[in-house]
Structures are given as C-alpha cells and as structure tokens.
C-alpha cells in the first residue's frame, strides 16, 4: 500500500509494508520526498528509533531507474 501527497514544494510518497500475517515481520514505512533537485528517502529504525535518510540527486534517481531494468555490469548514462 502507498499514499501520495502533493505539498507546496514536494511530492511525498509513503510506502506502507503489508504482508500476510505470520509471513515475516512488518518493516517500517518508507517516506520518499521528491523535490525539484533531489529525492529524500527516510525510514525509521524500529530497534534504535533513529531515522535513516538517503538523499539522491535527480541524476542518481534516473540511474537507479535504469539500473533496475539492466543485467549485471558497468554502465554510464549519457546526458544530453
């Protein structure tokens, strides 16, 4: 399950873990906040109550998108 919210300066997508009972423990929600120049991914650590944050540039996000559909190897995305 996920939610999408459009704020003034960002779009916020929250991924909510759902599994059938007993299959595995539920993981904490993942919050993805997309700005014009970066994407911020956060998730709480249930063991420490700390918030883990990863910041990707738009270029890194585009490379991740491409990488999900490619086989193992080294690649360079050409930019126009």
Backbone bond lengths (Angstrom), bond angles and torsions (degrees), N, CA, C in turn:
res aa  C-N    CA-C-N  psi(-1)  N-CA   C-N-CA  omega(-1)  CA-C   N-CA-C  phi
1 X - - - 1.438 - - 1.526 107.72 -
2 X 1.328 116.06 147.96 1.460 119.70 175.81 1.515 109.71 -148.61
3 X 1.333 114.10 159.70 1.458 120.76 175.72 1.525 108.06 -123.91
4 X 1.332 116.02 154.50 1.459 122.38 175.96 1.518 107.50 -130.53
5 X 1.333 115.40 130.07 1.458 121.59 176.80 1.523 108.25 -130.11
6 X 1.320 116.50 137.05 1.462 121.20 176.88 1.522 107.92 -105.13
7 X 1.340 115.60 110.05 1.459 121.84 175.63 1.526 108.69 -91.79
8 X 1.310 115.99 178.52 1.471 121.38 -179.08 1.528 112.48 -57.24
9 X 1.349 116.59 -46.27 1.458 119.91 -174.20 1.524 114.52 -117.12
10 X 1.346 117.60 6.33 1.458 119.41 -176.77 1.529 110.56 -157.89
11 X 1.320 114.01 160.83 1.455 121.46 169.91 1.514 106.88 -108.16
12 X 1.330 117.19 132.16 1.458 121.93 -177.01 1.522 108.86 -115.80
13 X 1.335 115.68 120.86 1.457 122.17 175.89 1.519 107.37 -112.14
14 X 1.322 116.97 128.47 1.464 121.68 177.00 1.520 108.61 -114.47
15 X 1.339 115.72 122.15 1.463 121.75 177.13 1.517 108.24 -95.37
16 X 1.317 116.53 121.72 1.456 122.05 -176.37 1.525 107.77 -108.87
17 X 1.320 116.17 121.89 1.451 121.50 -176.87 1.525 109.63 -70.63
18 X 1.306 116.38 130.19 1.458 122.15 176.01 1.526 108.44 -134.65
19 X 1.292 116.61 126.06 1.463 121.03 174.60 1.512 108.33 -139.02
20 X 1.306 114.09 159.20 1.454 117.63 174.81 1.518 108.61 -68.15
21 X 1.303 115.78 143.09 1.459 121.54 -176.20 1.527 110.98 -55.12
22 X 1.334 115.72 133.09 1.456 121.72 177.26 1.515 114.96 86.85
23 X 1.328 119.36 -6.71 1.461 121.16 -178.22 1.527 111.72 -75.25
24 X 1.315 117.20 -45.19 1.464 123.37 176.79 1.516 106.88 -168.72
25 X 1.316 117.81 163.20 1.468 119.50 177.33 1.531 110.64 -65.80
26 X 1.309 116.41 146.37 1.456 120.84 175.37 1.526 110.15 -70.38
27 X 1.316 116.40 142.82 1.453 121.57 175.48 1.519 109.13 -97.01
28 X 1.317 115.95 158.30 1.461 121.23 179.29 1.526 110.38 -65.24
29 X 1.335 116.20 154.36 1.458 121.40 177.71 1.525 110.30 -59.57
30 X 1.326 116.22 147.57 1.455 122.95 173.82 1.527 106.77 -109.04
31 X 1.335 116.64 126.46 1.456 121.49 -179.44 1.524 107.81 -111.04
32 X 1.338 115.91 123.79 1.460 122.37 -179.36 1.525 107.53 -114.83
33 X 1.322 116.08 118.00 1.453 121.29 -179.05 1.522 108.27 -112.70
34 X 1.322 116.65 115.44 1.462 122.35 -176.63 1.527 110.17 -102.44
35 X 1.325 114.84 118.34 1.456 122.52 174.78 1.532 108.24 -103.59
36 X 1.315 117.94 -179.74 1.467 121.32 178.60 1.526 112.41 -64.26
37 X 1.334 117.32 -34.04 1.458 120.87 -172.22 1.528 115.42 -116.42
38 X 1.329 117.66 -1.26 1.469 119.81 -177.97 1.521 110.05 -162.99
39 X 1.331 114.46 165.20 1.460 122.33 174.79 1.518 107.15 -126.63
40 X 1.322 116.64 130.51 1.455 122.07 -179.38 1.527 107.81 -112.48
41 X 1.342 115.81 126.39 1.461 121.83 -179.97 1.518 107.68 -114.86
42 X 1.333 117.35 125.17 1.464 121.11 -179.98 1.518 110.53 -128.60
43 X 1.325 114.98 149.00 1.461 122.04 175.60 1.519 107.79 -152.77
44 X 1.321 115.80 135.04 1.468 120.76 177.62 1.525 109.09 -77.12
45 X 1.328 116.09 145.74 1.463 122.14 174.11 1.519 106.65 -96.78
46 X 1.312 117.18 114.70 1.459 121.71 -175.96 1.525 112.29 -63.54
47 X 1.330 117.96 -27.29 1.464 120.99 -177.93 1.520 112.67 -77.77
48 X 1.335 117.41 -35.82 1.462 120.62 -174.48 1.526 113.80 -112.75
49 X 1.302 117.45 -8.89 1.466 122.80 -174.09 1.527 112.45 62.74
50 X 1.318 117.17 14.82 1.469 121.37 176.24 1.521 109.13 -86.66
51 X 1.313 115.74 155.43 1.454 121.86 178.41 1.521 108.97 -103.84
52 X 1.321 116.84 121.86 1.466 121.58 176.23 1.519 108.47 -91.28
53 X 1.327 115.73 135.68 1.457 120.70 -176.87 1.526 109.82 -131.54
54 X 1.329 115.52 136.41 1.463 122.58 173.45 1.516 106.71 -126.62
55 X 1.336 116.49 131.68 1.462 121.31 178.00 1.524 107.68 -114.04
56 X 1.337 116.03 125.21 1.456 122.21 178.46 1.528 108.86 -115.46
57 X 1.327 116.02 138.78 1.461 118.74 170.45 1.531 107.66 -72.69
58 X 1.299 116.98 165.13 1.460 120.50 177.38 1.527 109.89 -61.67
59 X 1.342 117.28 -36.04 1.466 120.64 177.46 1.530 110.90 -63.48
60 X 1.329 117.32 -42.86 1.463 120.51 178.11 1.528 110.80 -64.28
61 X 1.307 116.90 -38.54 1.461 120.71 177.96 1.521 110.36 -63.10
62 X 1.332 117.45 -42.38 1.458 120.94 178.00 1.530 111.19 -63.61
63 X 1.343 116.75 -38.46 1.463 119.92 177.33 1.523 111.06 -66.97
64 X 1.311 117.20 -39.31 1.466 120.35 176.52 1.518 110.37 -61.28
65 X 1.325 116.51 -45.03 1.465 120.73 178.79 1.526 110.18 -57.71
66 X 1.326 117.73 -44.91 1.462 121.31 179.33 1.529 111.08 -66.09
67 X 1.334 116.96 -40.45 1.464 121.24 -176.56 1.522 112.50 -63.84
68 X 1.305 117.66 -30.11 1.463 120.34 -178.23 1.525 111.92 -66.44
69 X 1.331 117.65 -16.54 1.464 121.05 -177.35 1.526 113.67 -114.30
70 X 1.335 116.79 14.17 1.455 120.00 -177.53 1.521 111.12 -118.95
71 X 1.351 116.73 154.54 1.464 119.42 175.51 1.527 110.69 -75.74
72 X 1.311 116.42 173.90 1.456 123.01 179.45 1.525 110.10 -56.73
73 X 1.337 116.79 140.47 1.459 120.68 178.96 1.513 111.53 154.30
74 X 1.335 116.45 -176.19 1.465 123.48 176.69 1.515 108.50 -106.83
75 X 1.325 115.70 136.91 1.469 119.85 -176.07 1.514 109.95 -140.06
76 X 1.317 116.13 155.67 1.470 122.16 170.75 1.520 106.47 -133.00
77 X 1.318 115.61 127.55 1.454 120.52 177.78 1.516 107.65 -87.19
78 X 1.323 117.12 125.15 1.461 120.21 178.03 1.510 109.24 -84.76
79 X 1.317 114.77 137.78 1.457 120.50 -178.87 1.524 109.00 -111.99
80 X 1.297 116.52 139.75 1.458 120.85 179.69 1.501 111.86 -85.23
